[in-house]
């Protein structure tokens, strides 16, 4: 049986304030939880009698469907819900100089962020550096969208101006996607460097854009024909990362 204190504590993790205070987040779904268990510390694991996965070596607490509904943050509750400790991430720029690193400037939609984390995992990008105004990587919607990629992609939150200043001092190439950039498919690209993606509505902020050494643009097809104003940021990230990896393997 689920106590009122347990229900209150789990439900509170829907809010970033409590996720930060308690250094915890919620993951729902048997597969997602199974993917996270080998890499992250699980504090609590709730299952209903419909759960078909046996989580080896993990203590579970059986709850009713109604109790699961009360603590779930999904429209349709799953058969398993876990509370995990948030990993402690340390950002050391010297470790990034030989890698391709994604930088997110105020990407605010949790679903977009989760998809970008999953894309980074697919394309072998191990670090994402976010502005403090970017959505929380451990919000329920983001965690679900990552499909377990949080075990392999390190997400850092920092002051982007200070971070990019250090990158420039190390002569790291800094790419950014902008509407006034040069055709992505015609520009030289490198295996390492910084790739900045901007806010869904406003793109890359002016202060951050000053650090870009090479502006890139994803051309529409056919060029010169009126099309949609812009691409979804997660879709744009996928296209740009795919082109970097295609040419710089």
C-alpha positions in Angstrom: 0.0 0.0 0.0 1.2 3.5 -0.9 1.4 5.8 2.1 0.4 9.5 1.8 3.9 10.6 2.5 5.2 8.4 -0.4 2.6 9.7 -2.7 3.4 13.3 -1.8 7.2 12.8 -2.2 6.9 11.2 -5.6 4.4 13.6 -6.9 6.6 16.5 -5.8 9.3 15.4 -8.2 7.1 16.8 -11.1 8.5 20.2 -10.1 12.1 21.2 -10.8 12.4 22.8 -7.4 12.0 19.5 -5.6 14.1 17.5 -8.2 17.0 19.9 -7.5 16.5 19.9 -3.7 16.3 16.1 -3.5 18.7 15.3 -6.4 16.1 12.9 -7.7 13.9 12.3 -10.7 11.1 10.0 -11.9 11.2 7.5 -14.7 8.2 5.5 -15.9 7.9 2.4 -18.0 9.4 -1.1 -17.6 11.9 -0.7 -20.5 13.1 2.7 -19.5 13.6 1.7 -15.9 15.4 -1.4 -17.0 17.7 0.7 -19.2 18.5 3.1 -16.3 19.0 0.6 -13.5 22.5 -0.6 -14.3 23.9 3.0 -14.4 21.9 5.0 -11.9 21.0 4.6 -8.2 17.3 3.7 -7.8 15.8 4.8 -4.5 12.3 3.5 -5.0 10.6 1.2 -7.5 6.8 0.9 -7.6 5.1 -1.8 -9.7 1.5 -2.9 -10.3 0.5 -6.6 -10.6 0.4 -6.1 -14.4 4.2 -5.5 -14.5 5.8 -8.3 -16.5 9.5 -7.4 -15.8 11.4 -8.8 -12.9 13.9 -6.2 -11.8 16.7 -8.4 -10.6 18.3 -7.4 -7.4 16.0 -4.4 -6.9 13.5 -4.1 -4.1 10.0 -3.3 -5.4 6.8 -2.1 -3.8 3.5 -3.4 -5.3 0.8 -0.7 -5.7 -2.7 -0.8 -7.1 -3.6 0.7 -10.4 -5.3 3.6 -8.6 -2.2 4.3 -6.5 0.0 4.2 -9.6 -2.3 6.7 -11.3 -1.9 9.1 -8.3 1.9 9.2 -8.5 2.3 8.8 -12.3 3.0 11.9 -14.4 1.9 10.2 -17.6 -1.6 10.5 -19.2 -1.7 6.8 -19.3 0.2 5.4 -16.3 2.7 2.6 -16.8 3.0 -0.6 -14.8 6.3 0.6 -13.2 7.6 3.9 -11.8 11.0 4.5 -10.3 12.7 7.3 -8.4 16.4 7.6 -9.3 19.2 9.8 -8.0 20.3 12.5 -10.4 23.9 11.9 -11.6 26.5 14.4 -10.6 28.0 15.9 -13.8 31.4 17.7 -13.8 32.1 20.0 -16.7 35.8 20.1 -17.7 36.4 21.9 -20.9 39.8 20.3 -21.5 38.0 16.9 -21.8 35.9 18.3 -24.7 38.5 19.8 -27.0 38.8 16.6 -29.2 35.0 16.0 -29.3 31.9 17.2 -31.1 29.9 18.9 -28.4 26.3 20.2 -28.6 25.4 23.5 -26.9 21.8 24.4 -26.4 20.9 28.0 -26.0 17.5 28.3 -24.2 15.8 25.2 -25.8 12.7 25.3 -23.7 10.5 22.4 -24.8 11.1 19.3 -22.7 10.2 17.0 -25.6 12.6 18.7 -27.9 15.4 18.4 -25.3 14.7 14.8 -24.7 14.8 14.1 -28.4 18.1 16.0 -28.8 19.6 13.9 -26.0 18.5 10.8 -27.8 19.9 12.1 -31.0 23.2 12.9 -29.4 23.4 9.3 -28.2 22.7 8.0 -31.7 25.4 10.1 -33.2 28.1 9.4 -30.6 28.0 12.9 -28.9 28.7 12.4 -25.3 28.3 15.9 -23.9 25.5 18.5 -24.2 26.1 21.9 -22.6 23.0 23.9 -21.8 22.2 27.4 -20.8 20.4 27.8 -17.5 17.3 28.8 -19.5 17.2 25.4 -21.2 14.6 22.9 -20.1 15.5 20.5 -17.3 16.9 17.2 -18.6 15.3 15.4 -15.7 11.7 16.6 -16.1 9.3 13.8 -16.6 8.6 14.6 -20.3 12.3 14.9 -21.1 13.3 11.7 -19.3 10.6 9.8 -21.2 11.7 11.2 -24.6 15.4 10.3 -24.0 14.5 6.6 -24.1 17.4 5.8 -21.7 20.0 7.9 -23.5 20.7 9.8 -20.2 22.9 6.9 -19.2 25.4 7.7 -22.0 25.0 11.4 -22.6 26.2 13.9 -20.0 24.1 17.0 -19.8 25.7 20.1 -18.2 24.1 23.4 -17.2 26.3 26.5 -17.1 26.8 30.1 -18.1 27.2 29.8 -21.9 29.2 33.1 -22.2 31.8 31.9 -19.8 31.9 28.4 -21.4 32.2 29.8 -24.9 34.9 32.3 -23.9 37.0 29.3 -22.7 36.3 27.5 -26.0 37.4 30.5 -28.0 40.6 30.8 -25.9 41.4 27.2 -26.9 40.7 28.0 -30.6 37.9 25.4 -30.8 35.7 25.8 -33.9 32.3 27.1 -32.9 29.4 26.3 -35.3 26.0 27.8 -35.1 22.8 27.3 -37.1 21.4 30.6 -38.3 19.1 31.9 -41.0 21.9 33.9 -42.5 24.4 31.1 -42.4 26.2 29.4 -45.3 24.9 26.2 -46.9 25.6 23.3 -44.5 26.3 20.9 -47.3 29.0 23.2 -48.9 31.0 24.1 -45.8 34.1 22.4 -44.4 33.3 20.6 -41.1 35.5 19.2 -38.4 35.4 16.1 -36.3 35.6 18.2 -33.1 34.2 21.5 -32.0 31.1 23.2 -30.6 27.7 23.0 -32.4 25.2 25.6 -31.0 21.4 25.1 -31.5 19.1 27.9 -30.5 15.7 28.6 -28.9 12.6 27.3 -30.7 11.2 30.8 -31.4 14.2 33.2 -31.4 17.1 31.0 -32.4 20.6 31.7 -31.0 20.7 34.7 -28.7 22.8 37.7 -29.8 25.4 37.4 -27.0 25.9 33.7 -27.8 26.0 34.2 -31.6 29.0 36.5 -31.2 31.1 33.4 -30.5 30.2 31.6 -33.7 33.2 31.1 -36.0 31.1 29.4 -38.8 27.4 30.1 -39.4 25.5 27.2 -41.0 22.2 27.1 -42.7 20.1 24.1 -43.6 18.8 24.9 -47.1 15.2 24.1 -48.1 14.4 22.3 -51.4 14.0 23.6 -54.0 15.9 26.7 -53.0 14.1 30.0 -53.6 10.6 28.5 -53.2 8.4 29.7 -50.3 8.4 27.0 -47.6 7.9 26.8 -43.8 9.7 29.6 -41.9 12.0 27.2 -40.0 12.6 23.7 -38.8 11.8 22.3 -35.4 15.1 22.5 -33.3 15.3 18.7 -32.7 14.8 18.0 -36.4 17.5 20.6 -37.3 19.8 19.1 -34.8 19.4 15.7 -36.4 20.1 17.0 -39.8 23.2 18.9 -38.8 24.6 16.1 -36.6 24.0 13.6 -39.4 26.0 15.8 -41.9 28.9 16.2 -39.4 29.1 12.4 -38.9 28.7 11.6 -42.6 31.7 13.7 -43.6 33.9 13.5 -40.5 33.9 9.9 -39.5 
